[in-house]
Amino acid sequence: MIFKQWQLKDFDVDGGLAAGAHIGSGGPAWLDVDVPGDTYVALANAKRIEDPFRGRNENDLGWIAQHEWWWRTQFSISPAEAGEQIELIFEGLDTFAAVYLNGVLLGQTNNMFREWRFDVREHLRNDAENELAIAFTPPSKMLEASKPPLWVLATEKVAVSKRNLMRKAQFGWGWDWGPCLPTVGVWQPVRIERWKQSRITDLHFATQSIAAHEADVVVEAEIELLSEGKALTAEISIFDPKGKLLLKKGVSAQPKIRVALKINEPQLWWTADLGKQPLYTVMLRVLDGETVLDTRKQLVGIRTIALDTSADVDEPGTNFFRFVLNGVPIFARGANWIPATSFVGAMEESRYRDLLSTAVQANMNMMRVWGGGVYEFKAFYDLCDELGLLVWQDFMFACAPYPENEEAFVDNVRHEVQHQIKRLRNHPSLALWCGNNECQVIQDLINQMSKTDTALMGASYYDSLMPKAVGELDPTTPYWPGSPYGGGSPNSMRAGDVHNWTVWHGIPLVPDKELIGTIDRSPEGVAYTRYAEDQGRFISEFGIHAAPVKATLQRWMNPEDLELGSQGFLDRIKDEPKDKVNAMLIPVTGLPETLDQYIAFTMFTQAEGLKFGLEHFRRRKPHCSGTLIWQYNDCWPCVSWSLVDYDGVGKASYFATARAYAPVMASFKSLGDGEIALWITNDTLAQVSGDLLIEQLSFKGDVDWRVPVSFNAAANGSAPVWKGKAPDSVRDRVICVYSATNQFAPNRFLFAPVKDLMLATEVPPQIAIEKVSNHELHVAITSKNYLLFVHLTAEDPETRFSDNYFDLRPGEIRVITVKNKIKPLSSDSIALHSWNN
């Protein structure tokens, strides 16, 4: 039995109980709400509040977090049979909740990341409707007498929210990309579970090793048995991806079972770029003779995953940080995932599918679930399994010291960690458990700046509790203490992973133990060309701000706020100071004077900056073995580091990333002294050979020279294939590389910043639109001039482009597929732009 239809109502703190909300009373004005669900969404649906994301409404909703909220539902249930057990199970309550059934307090909860179970057999009504009610107390009330641990610097927001004292989504109290809208309610499914004699409480599948024609796997299970001494059978069956039974094995049903098996000719699970994602089915049945007492099924993949941190002998004094999938070292090409809506209980599977499919289309093979959000719904991980995306999974601790000497808090964390490991460990996409986001590195930064040596409060979780739990419950998945972490200091470039916030925030690089220099937010200090200084082994955060397309802002902002510098526009920028982006724009595009210029200038700078960084890091493989861009998505409509905005529309950086993440990439590297080199980076598992053309031409289309080059790119490697001249500060020329057989995306080298380029504007581009169907267009674009930053725009966020924000060589014809699965398309649905015009 699953409970989906509920009602909610708010009271003054401690008012609901007095009003009888726990016994089905509480007066009128209850509002309908779905479960899983969200209080803000229910209030907006009932027109009690305006949409929190529209206009400046966020600023008017602080009262919601200060009220007591009651959620209730009614249900009927048949009487319990003799010996039958009945449990009420909450997969997620957010956060400080008291659960009542027919007026009886079943228990209290204090962690949104745990499952909560209550034995309800003795409290059920068999002859009438049952009243289930939950009271959610405001965190401010629960913690009013508590003082959070604080750092000596940058503590103001944590001191107010006390977020580090609660096991609740940390971003809900506001982040430098998200609003302050702390959620409350039943955010995960609720169900009743009935059973007799025996039930399966856990099923675990793990791949131990892979050989040429077989895989060694293990199936483990936990079984609850009521009848001691009675002989029951546990039957394990494994079915191949097409549903064919491969093997069946029966053993005596015990509280814990472990069975080692061999799978012949296994079909291995790979990331989307390297192969297919076959999923097997493991089925466990508990039998009393021929009677089936309980059954559990689990989709699984056969694959091994390891984290190689061995010495990198070609760069002495350093260590690798690279993932090894099925024995193959890979370059992780991905991004950081934040909750895709502030209202986490209202997340829809279709939104997951759209965003994750879009990531795969951008040639990504990994997504990091960031530690200030939530452990995502099951649908997220199922889709990563299906689509071939590895998951770097943070535990939900971020940017704060956490209490570690209070027994109840530690026990709460322990239960959370164990629950989440068991919940997620069967997913073949799961590649890493990570202790936290930036806790160690901030403590280290504060220590260096304040000349102290303070220990990190919370370190015992990352150094002891978590690795112990992973080692016991999921020993085949690697664990890492934090992000960033490794080397002489947490952000060392010699080992582990690095968060590069030199670009954007001006934070100094850390070659080994100490910062080099001081925080420098000047245009020179934050220039994206400084990515070339980063010799890190794995860059797990780096990014640049950009606005979304104007249509997204128009959908969500008040018309009068669509002005550069308006309060409504500044409210969409959560990073401080609000004009931080200017230091990056000055040397690239210059400063904008209008909102349209702001959108174009920030988009171009973000796209160019990430392109520069990705090409640098990928050329360094295997010494650098991964990049995870900050950030992939947004939780609300805003100006942020995202590649894809809240409405699912790709920014220019999304398309630049897709090209820079292509498994085979050609990129130019400046060597200084008027020379450049062309590199071919090949992430595939086969050698790539072919012919390419390099040419220098004017923006008007005159070719200065053209050089054919034959290349052989080793499997899983990166190397230069050509070197040539590149004079400085040429404003009307560009060097291009392309493959006549489309073995890689075209690329180019600009001699000067875009603000200084002398682009040709005399001849407009030509465009031809073919209507393939009501929902698909083919748009052919060509030009006599070199076109920079060519892009199509649409008002409808469901309109998607196969490519966008690209350069077009003179005479080249680029055909873009435009689709909208919901609304019909016509030539009026799109508009063409370029930097030239």
ZAMARGU-4260 file (C-alpha; in steps of 0.2 Angstrom, whole numbers, plus 5000, padded with zeros to 4 digits):
<rodrens>
0) 5000/5000/5000 | 5007/5017/4995 | 5000/5033/5001 | 5000/5047/4987 | 4985/5059/4991
5) 4988/5070/5006 | 4983/5087/5014 | 4993/5100/5022 | 4990/5115/5034 | 5000/5127/5044
10) 4999/5132/5062 | 5008/5143/5074 | 5022/5133/5082 | 5014/5120/5094 | 4997/5125/5088
15) 4992/5109/5078 | 4991/5097/5092 | 4980/5109/5102 | 4969/5110/5087 | 4967/5091/5085
20) 4977/5090/5069 | 4984/5073/5075 | 4966/5065/5076 | 4959/5071/5060 | 4953/5088/5066
25) 4962/5105/5065 | 4949/5115/5057 | 4946/5120/5038 | 4957/5126/5025 | 4968/5110/5022
30) 4976/5110/5005 | 4979/5095/4994 | 4997/5089/4991 | 5005/5074/4982 | 5017/5063/4990
35) 5032/5063/4986 | 5028/5082/4987 | 5033/5099/4993 | 5025/5113/5003 | 5029/5127/4992
40) 5022/5119/4977 | 5006/5114/4986 | 5004/5132/4992 | 5007/5139/4974 | 4995/5126/4966
45) 4982/5132/4979 | 4985/5150/4974 | 4990/5154/4992 | 5007/5160/4987 | 5013/5166/4970
50) 5026/5154/4961 | 5042/5156/4972 | 5053/5158/4957 | 5043/5171/4948 | 5048/5189/4950
55) 5054/5194/4967 | 5043/5182/4976 | 5057/5173/4985 | 5059/5187/4996 | 5041/5186/5003
60) 5041/5168/5008 | 5052/5167/5024 | 5037/5164/5034 | 5035/5146/5028 | 5051/5140/5036
65) 5044/5148/5053 | 5027/5139/5053 | 5022/5122/5060 | 5016/5111/5045 | 5005/5096/5047
70) 5003/5083/5033 | 4988/5071/5034 | 4980/5057/5025 | 4967/5043/5028 | 4967/5025/5023
75) 4958/5009/5026 | 4967/4992/5028 | 4961/4974/5030 | 4964/4966/5048 | 4980/4958/5051
80) 4981/4939/5050 | 4988/4928/5063 | 5007/4931/5064 | 5007/4945/5051 | 5018/4960/5054
85) 5013/4977/5048 | 5025/4992/5046 | 5023/5010/5041 | 5038/5015/5031 | 5043/5033/5027
90) 5057/5034/5014 | 5060/5052/5018 | 5053/5065/5030 | 5060/5083/5029 | 5065/5085/5043
95) 5060/5087/5061 | 5044/5077/5062 | 5032/5069/5074 | 5022/5054/5067 | 5004/5051/5073
100) 4993/5036/5069 | 4975/5038/5075 | 4981/5050/5088 | 4995/5039/5094 | 5013/5046/5093
105) 5023/5033/5084 | 5039/5042/5085 | 5049/5057/5080 | 5062/5060/5065 | 5077/5071/5063
110) 5085/5066/5047 | 5078/5069/5029 | 5091/5056/5022 | 5085/5041/5032 | 5071/5029/5031
115) 5060/5028/5046 | 5050/5012/5050 | 5036/5010/5063 | 5027/4994/5069 | 5008/4999/5067
120) 4999/4983/5070 | 4993/4987/5087 | 4987/5005/5082 | 4977/5001/5066 | 4958/5002/5065
125) 4951/4988/5055 | 4933/4994/5055 | 4936/5013/5051 | 4947/5025/5042 | 4964/5027/5049
130) 4971/5044/5052 | 4989/5047/5048 | 4996/5064/5053 | 5014/5071/5053 | 5019/5087/5062
135) 5034/5096/5055 | 5042/5108/5068 | 5052/5123/5061 | 5071/5119/5062 | 5073/5136/5071
140) 5062/5130/5085 | 5071/5114/5086 | 5088/5121/5087 | 5084/5138/5096 | 5095/5133/5111
145) 5109/5125/5101 | 5125/5133/5095 | 5133/5127/5079 | 5152/5124/5077 | 5159/5139/5067
150) 5175/5143/5058 | 5184/5159/5062 | 5180/5166/5045 | 5165/5166/5033 | 5153/5160/5046
155) 5138/5172/5045 | 5126/5162/5035 | 5129/5146/5045 | 5127/5155/5061 | 5110/5160/5056
160) 5104/5145/5048 | 5113/5132/5059 | 5112/5120/5044 | 5127/5110/5050 | 5117/5105/5066
165) 5103/5096/5055 | 5103/5082/5043 | 5094/5092/5030 | 5098/5098/5012 | 5111/5111/5015
170) 5108/5121/5000 | 5090/5125/5005 | 5096/5139/5016 | 5104/5148/5001 | 5120/5145/4991
175) 5130/5156/4979 | 5118/5150/4965 | 5102/5146/4975 | 5088/5155/4984 | 5084/5153/5003
180) 5069/5142/5002 | 5071/5128/5015 | 5059/5114/5011 | 5047/5105/5023 | 5036/5090/5021
185) 5035/5072/5015 | 5048/5072/5001 | 5049/5053/4998 | 5036/5039/4996 | 5026/5032/5010
190) 5020/5014/5011 | 5014/5000/5022 | 5023/4983/5021 | 5014/4967/5027 | 5023/4950/5029
195) 5023/4934/5038 | 5036/4921/5042 | 5050/4929/5032 | 5054/4945/5022 | 5069/4950/5012
200) 5076/4966/5019 | 5091/4968/5008 | 5098/4961/4992 | 5116/4966/4986 | 5125/4961/4970
205) 5143/4964/4967 | 5156/4960/4953 | 5172/4953/4961 | 5182/4951/4945 | 5181/4949/4926
210) 5191/4937/4915 | 5191/4934/4897 | 5175/4924/4896 | 5168/4924/4914 | 5164/4936/4928
215) 5165/4931/4947 | 5150/4939/4956 | 5143/4939/4973 | 5125/4939/4979 | 5122/4944/4997
220) 5105/4946/5006 | 5098/4950/5023 | 5082/4940/5027 | 5071/4943/5043 | 5064/4926/5049
225) 5050/4925/5062 | 5050/4906/5064 | 5066/4900/5071 | 5071/4882/5067 | 5059/4881/5052
230) 5068/4876/5036 | 5066/4889/5023 | 5074/4891/5006 | 5082/4906/4998 | 5082/4904/4979
235) 5094/4915/4969 | 5090/4917/4950 | 5100/4928/4937 | 5092/4933/4921 | 5102/4940/4906
240) 5098/4957/4899 | 5085/4949/4887 | 5076/4940/4902 | 5084/4923/4899 | 5087/4913/4914
245) 5106/4910/4916 | 5107/4901/4933 | 5097/4896/4948 | 5104/4892/4965 | 5095/4887/4981
250) 5102/4889/4999 | 5096/4888/5016 | 5087/4904/5021 | 5098/4912/5035 | 5097/4930/5042
255) 5113/4933/5031 | 5117/4924/5015 | 5132/4926/5003 | 5133/4916/4987 | 5148/4917/4975
260) 5143/4913/4957 | 5151/4913/4940 | 5143/4921/4924 | 5149/4914/4908 | 5152/4926/4893
265) 5147/4941/4903 | 5140/4957/4894 | 5149/4971/4903 | 5142/4988/4908 | 5151/5002/4900
270) 5149/5021/4900 | 5140/5028/4885 | 5156/5032/4875 | 5164/5015/4877 | 5150/5003/4875
275) 5133/4997/4880 | 5124/4996/4896 | 5117/4979/4898 | 5107/4976/4914 | 5105/4959/4921
280) 5091/4954/4934 | 5094/4946/4950 | 5079/4938/4959 | 5079/4932/4976 | 5064/4921/4983
285) 5061/4915/5000 | 5051/4898/5000 | 5042/4888/5012 | 5042/4872/5002 | 5033/4878/4986
290) 5025/4893/4994 | 5033/4909/4990 | 5035/4920/5006 | 5044/4935/4998 | 5052/4940/4982
295) 5064/4954/4978 | 5071/4959/4960 | 5086/4970/4956 | 5093/4976/4940 | 5112/4975/4940
300) 5127/4978/4929 | 5142/4967/4927 | 5157/4979/4929 | 5172/4983/4940 | 5177/5000/4945
305) 5193/5006/4954 | 5202/5022/4958 | 5220/5022/4953 | 5231/5033/4965 | 5247/5025/4961
310) 5263/5035/4957 | 5264/5044/4941 | 5282/5041/4936 | 5282/5052/4921 | 5279/5067/4933
315) 5289/5063/4948 | 5282/5067/4965 | 5264/5065/4959 | 5250/5052/4959 | 5237/5047/4947
320) 5219/5050/4951 | 5210/5040/4938 | 5195/5029/4937 | 5197/5012/4930 | 5182/5004/4922
325) 5183/4985/4918 | 5202/4986/4919 | 5202/5001/4907 | 5209/5018/4914 | 5196/5032/4908
330) 5196/5051/4907 | 5181/5056/4916 | 5172/5070/4906 | 5157/5077/4916 | 5150/5090/4928
335) 5143/5093/4945 | 5125/5090/4948 | 5115/5100/4960 | 5096/5097/4964 | 5087/5101/4948
340) 5074/5111/4958 | 5074/5119/4975 | 5058/5109/4979 | 5067/5092/4980 | 5051/5082/4984
345) 5042/5088/4968 | 5056/5082/4956 | 5049/5073/4941 | 5057/5058/4932 | 5054/5066/4916
350) 5065/5081/4921 | 5079/5068/4926 | 5078/5060/4910 | 5079/5076/4900 | 5094/5083/4909
355) 5103/5067/4910 | 5100/5062/4892 | 5106/5080/4887 | 5122/5076/4897 | 5125/5061/4887
360) 5122/5070/4871 | 5136/5082/4877 | 5148/5067/4877 | 5148/5066/4896 | 5152/5050/4905
365) 5151/5055/4924 | 5140/5066/4935 | 5145/5071/4953 | 5131/5072/4965 | 5137/5087/4975
370) 5137/5086/4994 | 5126/5101/4998 | 5111/5094/4990 | 5102/5077/4992 | 5104/5059/4988
375) 5094/5059/4973 | 5078/5049/4969 | 5080/5031/4963 | 5075/5037/4946 | 5091/5047/4944
380) 5102/5032/4947 | 5092/5020/4937 | 5094/5033/4922 | 5112/5034/4925 | 5113/5015/4924
385) 5103/5015/4908 | 5112/5029/4899 | 5130/5025/4904 | 5134/5039/4916 | 5146/5035/4930
390) 5141/5043/4947 | 5153/5051/4959 | 5142/5052/4975 | 5146/5064/4989 | 5139/5061/5006
395) 5128/5076/5011 | 5140/5087/5020 | 5146/5103/5013 | 5157/5119/5017 | 5155/5118/5036
400) 5162/5110/5052 | 5150/5097/5059 | 5148/5092/5077 | 5156/5075/5080 | 5156/5074/5099
405) 5137/5072/5102 | 5133/5054/5102 | 5115/5056/5096 | 5121/5066/5081 | 5135/5054/5077
410) 5122/5039/5078 | 5111/5049/5066 | 5124/5051/5054 | 5129/5033/5055 | 5112/5027/5051
415) 5111/5039/5036 | 5127/5033/5029 | 5123/5015/5031 | 5105/5017/5023 | 5112/5027/5008
420) 5126/5014/5005 | 5113/5000/5005 | 5101/5010/4994 | 5113/5014/4980 | 5127/5001/4980
425) 5118/4990/4967 | 5119/5003/4954 | 5133/4999/4941 | 5134/5018/4938 | 5140/5021/4956
430) 5159/5025/4954 | 5164/5033/4970 | 5158/5037/4988 | 5165/5054/4993 | 5165/5061/5011
435) 5160/5079/5008 | 5161/5095/4998 | 5175/5107/5003 | 5176/5104/5022 | 5194/5099/5023
440) 5200/5112/5010 | 5191/5127/5018 | 5198/5122/5035 | 5215/5121/5027 | 5213/5138/5019
445) 5207/5146/5035 | 5222/5139/5044 | 5234/5146/5031 | 5226/5163/5031 | 5225/5164/5050
450) 5242/5155/5053 | 5233/5142/5064 | 5233/5123/5064 | 5214/5120/5069 | 5208/5102/5067
455) 5192/5100/5056 | 5177/5097/5066 | 5168/5082/5057 | 5184/5074/5051 | 5180/5058/5061
460) 5165/5055/5049 | 5176/5057/5033 | 5192/5048/5040 | 5183/5034/5050 | 5164/5032/5050
465) 5161/5033/5032 | 5176/5023/5025 | 5172/5009/5038 | 5154/5009/5032 | 5159/5008/5014
470) 5172/4995/5017 | 5159/4984/5026 | 5144/4987/5015 | 5151/4991/4998 | 5169/4986/4997
475) 5170/4985/4978 | 5166/5004/4976 | 5181/5016/4980 | 5180/5029/4994 | 5188/5046/4995
480) 5188/5057/5010 | 5182/5073/5002 | 5182/5084/4987 | 5195/5091/4985 | 5207/5080/4994
485) 5224/5073/4992 | 5243/5077/4992 | 5252/5089/5004 | 5236/5099/5006 | 5217/5096/5001
490) 5219/5106/4985 | 5236/5100/4980 | 5240/5098/4962 | 5251/5083/4966 | 5238/5070/4971
495) 5220/5068/4973 | 5207/5080/4965 | 5207/5099/4964 | 5194/5113/4964 | 5201/5126/4953
500) 5193/5143/4959 | 5208/5153/4953 | 5198/5157/4938 | 5182/5166/4944 | 5186/5168/4963
505) 5204/5172/4962 | 5209/5159/4975 | 5228/5154/4973 | 5233/5138/4966 | 5241/5125/4978
510) 5256/5116/4969 | 5258/5105/4985 | 5256/5111/5003 | 5254/5130/5002 | 5245/5143/4992
515) 5255/5153/4979 | 5251/5171/4982 | 5235/5179/4989 | 5217/5180/4983 | 5218/5191/4967
520) 5201/5196/4959 | 5209/5207/4946 | 5206/5203/4927 | 5223/5196/4927 | 5221/5186/4943
525) 5204/5177/4937 | 5208/5176/4918 | 5203/5159/4911 | 5220/5157/4903 | 5226/5153/4920
530) 5218/5136/4918 | 5235/5132/4909 | 5244/5134/4926 | 5234/5120/4934 | 5244/5104/4934
535) 5231/5095/4944 | 5227/5076/4943 | 5208/5077/4942 | 5199/5094/4942 | 5182/5090/4950
540) 5176/5108/4951 | 5180/5123/4940 | 5168/5136/4931 | 5163/5153/4925 | 5146/5162/4927
545) 5134/5166/4913 | 5117/5172/4911 | 5104/5160/4903 | 5095/5165/4886 | 5084/5180/4887
550) 5068/5170/4884 | 5072/5161/4901 | 5073/5177/4910 | 5058/5184/4902 | 5048/5168/4907
555) 5052/5171/4926 | 5056/5189/4929 | 5045/5204/4930 | 5046/5214/4914 | 5052/5230/4923
560) 5066/5220/4930 | 5073/5215/4913 | 5086/5229/4914 | 5105/5227/4918 | 5107/5232/4937
565) 5089/5231/4942 | 5085/5224/4959 | 5075/5210/4952 | 5090/5205/4940 | 5103/5207/4954
570) 5092/5195/4965 | 5095/5182/4952 | 5114/5183/4955 | 5118/5175/4972 | 5137/5176/4971
575) 5145/5191/4979 | 5149/5203/4974 | 5136/5204/4960 | 5148/5212/4948 | 5161/5199/4950
580) 5160/5193/4932 | 5166/5210/4926 | 5184/5205/4930 | 5182/5191/4917 | 5173/5201/4904
585) 5185/5216/4903 | 5199/5207/4894 | 5188/5196/4883 | 5172/5206/4878 | 5173/5222/4887
590) 5159/5227/4899 | 5141/5226/4894 | 5129/5241/4893 | 5113/5232/4891 | 5105/5216/4897
595) 5106/5209/4879 | 5125/5212/4879 | 5127/5205/4897 | 5119/5189/4891 | 5130/5188/4875
600) 5146/5193/4884 | 5144/5181/4899 | 5139/5167/4887 | 5154/5169/4876 | 5166/5171/4890
605) 5160/5156/4899 | 5160/5145/4883 | 5177/5151/4878 | 5184/5149/4896 | 5178/5131/4898
610) 5184/5127/4881 | 5201/5133/4885 | 5201/5124/4901 | 5194/5107/4895 | 5207/5107/4880
615) 5221/5110/4892 | 5216/5097/4905 | 5212/5084/4891 | 5229/5086/4883 | 5237/5082/4899
620) 5230/5064/4900 | 5234/5053/4908 | 5242/5065/4921 | 5226/5073/4922 | 5212/5060/4921
625) 5196/5069/4923 | 5186/5086/4923 | 5169/5089/4931 | 5163/5106/4927 | 5154/5117/4940
630) 5140/5116/4937 | 5129/5106/4926 | 5111/5112/4930 | 5101/5125/4940 | 5089/5123/4954
635) 5079/5139/4949 | 5080/5152/4935 | 5096/5162/4938 | 5113/5168/4933 | 5125/5155/4938
640) 5139/5143/4933 | 5127/5131/4925 | 5129/5124/4907 | 5110/5120/4906 | 5098/5133/4913
645) 5083/5129/4924 | 5071/5127/4909 | 5083/5115/4902 | 5090/5126/4888 | 5108/5124/4885
650) 5119/5139/4886 | 5133/5142/4874 | 5145/5133/4886 | 5134/5118/4885 | 5138/5116/4866
655) 5156/5121/4868 | 5158/5108/4881 | 5150/5095/4870 | 5163/5098/4857 | 5177/5099/4869
660) 5171/5083/4877 | 5170/5073/4860 | 5179/5057/4862 | 5191/5062/4849 | 5196/5080/4850
665) 5208/5092/4840 | 5214/5107/4850 | 5227/5120/4848 | 5240/5124/4861 | 5250/5141/4861
670) 5268/5137/4864 | 5273/5156/4865 | 5286/5164/4854 | 5274/5165/4840 | 5271/5146/4839
675) 5256/5134/4841 | 5254/5115/4841 | 5239/5105/4836 | 5235/5090/4848 | 5224/5075/4845
680) 5216/5068/4861 | 5208/5051/4859 | 5198/5044/4873 | 5192/5029/4863 | 5199/5011/4865
685) 5205/5010/4847 | 5219/5020/4837 | 5211/5034/4826 | 5220/5038/4810 | 5216/5050/4796
690) 5220/5066/4787 | 5216/5084/4793 | 5217/5101/4786 | 5224/5116/4795 | 5222/5133/4787
695) 5225/5151/4791 | 5212/5163/4783 | 5205/5180/4785 | 5188/5184/4792 | 5183/5189/4774
700) 5187/5171/4768 | 5204/5174/4760 | 5215/5158/4763 | 5233/5163/4768 | 5239/5145/4769
705) 5233/5127/4770 | 5242/5112/4777 | 5236/5094/4776 | 5242/5083/4790 | 5241/5064/4792
710) 5239/5058/4810 | 5239/5042/4820 | 5231/5045/4838 | 5235/5031/4850 | 5220/5023/4859
715) 5217/5032/4876 | 5230/5044/4873 | 5234/5062/4868 | 5249/5069/4858 | 5254/5084/4847
720) 5253/5080/4828 | 5258/5097/4821 | 5268/5113/4825 | 5267/5130/4816 | 5268/5149/4817
725) 5255/5160/4826 | 5259/5178/4825 | 5253/5188/4840 | 5239/5201/4840 | 5232/5198/4822
730) 5215/5205/4823 | 5208/5199/4806 | 5214/5181/4804 | 5210/5164/4812 | 5218/5147/4811
735) 5206/5132/4808 | 5207/5113/4809 | 5194/5101/4802 | 5192/5084/4796 | 5184/5080/4779
740) 5178/5064/4786 | 5171/5071/4802 | 5183/5062/4814 | 5182/5076/4826 | 5173/5093/4828
745) 5181/5108/4819 | 5191/5119/4830 | 5200/5136/4829 | 5214/5147/4836 | 5210/5166/4838
750) 5225/5178/4839 | 5216/5191/4849 | 5201/5193/4861 | 5184/5194/4853 | 5183/5213/4858
755) 5198/5216/4847 | 5193/5206/4832 | 5190/5214/4815 | 5175/5202/4810 | 5168/5204/4793
760) 5150/5211/4793 | 5147/5216/4775 | 5138/5200/4768 | 5125/5192/4779 | 5124/5173/4781
765) 5112/5163/4771 | 5099/5152/4779 | 5088/5138/4772 | 5074/5129/4782 | 5067/5113/4778
770) 5052/5107/4788 | 5054/5088/4791 | 5038/5086/4801 | 5028/5097/4813 | 5040/5095/4826
775) 5057/5095/4817 | 5066/5107/4806 | 5083/5106/4797 | 5091/5123/4796 | 5106/5125/4784
780) 5117/5140/4787 | 5132/5146/4776 | 5141/5162/4773 | 5155/5170/4762 | 5163/5177/4778
785) 5170/5168/4794 | 5156/5169/4806 | 5159/5168/4825 | 5147/5162/4838 | 5133/5157/4826
790) 5117/5153/4836 | 5099/5149/4834 | 5087/5155/4848 | 5069/5150/4851 | 5056/5157/4863
795) 5050/5139/4868 | 5062/5130/4880 | 5056/5113/4873 | 5065/5118/4856 | 5081/5110/4856
800) 5096/5111/4844 | 5108/5098/4838 | 5122/5110/4839 | 5123/5129/4843 | 5135/5143/4846
805) 5148/5137/4834 | 5159/5146/4821 | 5156/5144/4802 | 5171/5144/4790 | 5168/5153/4773
810) 5158/5142/4761 | 5155/5129/4774 | 5137/5123/4776 | 5131/5118/4793 | 5114/5109/4795
815) 5106/5110/4812 | 5092/5099/4817 | 5079/5108/4827 | 5066/5098/4837 | 5051/5102/4849
820) 5042/5086/4855 | 5027/5096/4861 | 5024/5111/4850 | 5024/5112/4831 | 5038/5121/4823
825) 5039/5134/4809 | 5052/5145/4802 | 5045/5159/4813 | 5050/5148/4828 | 5068/5152/4827
830) 5080/5167/4825 | 5098/5167/4818 | 5112/5177/4827 | 5131/5178/4826 | 5144/5189/4834
835) 5147/5197/4817 | 5130/5205/4818
</rodrens>
